[in-house]
Amino acid sequence: MVKATIDLIKERPFLGYGAGTEKDLIHRELKSRDLDLHKVHAHNQFLSVTFQYGILGLSVFLFILVSIFLKAIRHLEYTLIFFLIITSMLTDSYLDVQQGLFYFALFGSLILSYRIEKKVNNSQ
């Protein structure tokens, strides 16, 4: 599936195919290679983002991840959570399902808001 995904990305690298197109197009590509699998997707969040939104979308996604990472390394208690999120993104496309999106938003918000909360408490 990864090879089929990469081959399709090469056809539209800059803007991708659009949201929600991944499963159908990858399934069609695998079928053309005589592989008839069901419930197919990239099994990698970075490939999934690149497939749907291209290099431009991947750049935005990486910017968000780098922003969260820079906050996380300043606060040791969040660093492990961040690396767990990144590791999980290498093995599946968790942001394509509601639960994965929820946890990413929850923990990403916690990491990014940590300094804001600390500033408010120090100013009182």
C-alpha positions as CSV (number, residue, x, y, z in Angstrom):
1,M,0.0,0.0,0.0
2,V,2.8,2.4,0.8
3,K,4.4,1.9,-2.7
4,A,1.0,2.5,-4.4
5,T,0.5,5.6,-2.2
6,I,3.9,7.0,-3.1
7,D,3.4,6.3,-6.8
8,L,0.1,8.2,-6.7
9,I,1.7,11.1,-4.8
10,K,4.3,11.4,-7.6
11,E,1.4,12.1,-10.1
12,R,0.1,15.1,-8.1
13,P,2.9,16.1,-5.7
14,F,2.2,19.8,-5.0
15,L,-1.6,20.0,-4.2
16,G,-2.5,16.3,-3.8
17,Y,-5.9,14.8,-4.6
18,G,-8.1,16.5,-2.0
19,A,-9.6,15.5,1.3
20,G,-11.5,12.2,1.4
21,T,-10.0,10.8,-1.8
22,E,-7.3,8.6,-0.4
23,K,-9.1,5.3,0.2
24,D,-10.9,5.1,-3.2
25,L,-7.9,6.1,-5.2
26,I,-5.5,3.8,-3.4
27,H,-8.0,0.9,-3.7
28,R,-8.4,1.6,-7.4
29,E,-4.5,1.6,-7.8
30,L,-4.1,-1.6,-5.9
31,K,-6.9,-3.2,-8.0
32,S,-5.0,-2.2,-11.1
33,R,-2.0,-4.1,-9.7
34,D,-4.1,-7.2,-9.1
35,L,-4.4,-6.6,-5.4
36,D,-7.9,-6.5,-4.2
37,L,-7.7,-5.3,-0.6
38,H,-10.4,-3.6,1.4
39,K,-10.1,-0.8,4.0
40,V,-7.0,0.6,2.4
41,H,-5.2,3.7,3.3
42,A,-1.6,4.9,3.5
43,H,-0.9,3.5,7.1
44,N,1.3,6.6,7.6
45,Q,-0.1,10.0,8.6
46,F,2.7,11.9,6.7
47,L,2.0,10.0,3.5
48,S,-1.8,10.4,4.0
49,V,-1.4,14.2,4.4
50,T,0.9,14.4,1.4
51,F,-1.6,12.3,-0.7
52,Q,-4.6,14.4,0.2
53,Y,-3.0,17.9,0.4
54,G,0.3,17.6,-1.5
55,I,3.7,19.1,-0.5
56,L,2.0,22.3,0.4
57,G,-0.3,20.6,2.9
58,L,2.5,18.5,4.3
59,S,4.5,21.7,4.9
60,V,1.7,23.2,6.9
61,F,1.2,20.0,8.8
62,L,5.0,19.8,9.6
63,F,4.9,23.5,10.7
64,I,2.2,22.6,13.2
65,L,4.2,19.6,14.4
66,V,7.4,21.6,14.8
67,S,5.6,24.3,16.7
68,I,4.2,21.7,19.1
69,F,7.6,20.0,19.3
70,L,9.4,23.3,20.2
71,K,7.0,23.8,23.1
72,A,7.2,20.2,24.2
73,I,11.0,20.0,24.5
74,R,10.8,23.0,26.9
75,H,8.6,21.0,29.2
76,L,9.9,17.5,29.8
77,E,6.5,16.1,30.9
78,Y,5.1,16.7,27.4
79,T,8.1,15.5,25.4
80,L,7.1,11.8,25.8
81,I,3.5,12.5,24.7
82,F,4.8,14.3,21.6
83,F,7.1,11.5,20.6
84,L,4.3,8.9,21.2
85,I,2.1,11.0,18.8
86,I,4.8,11.1,16.2
87,T,5.5,7.4,16.5
88,S,1.9,6.5,16.1
89,M,1.7,8.7,12.9
90,L,4.4,6.6,11.3
91,T,2.4,3.4,11.7
92,D,-1.1,4.6,10.9
93,S,-3.3,7.6,9.8
94,Y,-4.8,8.4,13.1
95,L,-5.9,11.9,12.1
96,D,-8.3,10.4,9.6
97,V,-10.5,9.0,12.3
98,Q,-12.5,11.0,14.9
99,Q,-10.7,9.6,18.0
100,G,-7.2,10.3,16.6
101,L,-8.1,13.8,15.7
102,F,-9.6,14.4,19.2
103,Y,-6.5,13.2,21.0
104,F,-4.2,15.2,18.7
105,A,-6.2,18.3,19.3
106,L,-6.4,17.7,23.0
107,F,-2.7,17.0,23.6
108,G,-1.5,19.5,21.1
109,S,-3.6,22.2,22.8
110,L,-2.3,21.2,26.2
111,I,1.3,21.5,25.0
112,L,0.7,24.8,23.2
113,S,-1.3,26.4,26.1
114,Y,1.2,25.4,28.9
115,R,3.2,28.6,28.6
116,I,0.1,30.8,28.4
117,E,-1.2,29.3,31.6
118,K,2.1,29.7,33.3
119,K,2.3,33.4,32.3
120,V,-1.1,34.1,33.7
121,N,-0.3,32.4,37.0
122,N,3.0,34.4,37.3
123,S,1.4,37.7,36.6
124,Q,-1.1,37.4,39.4
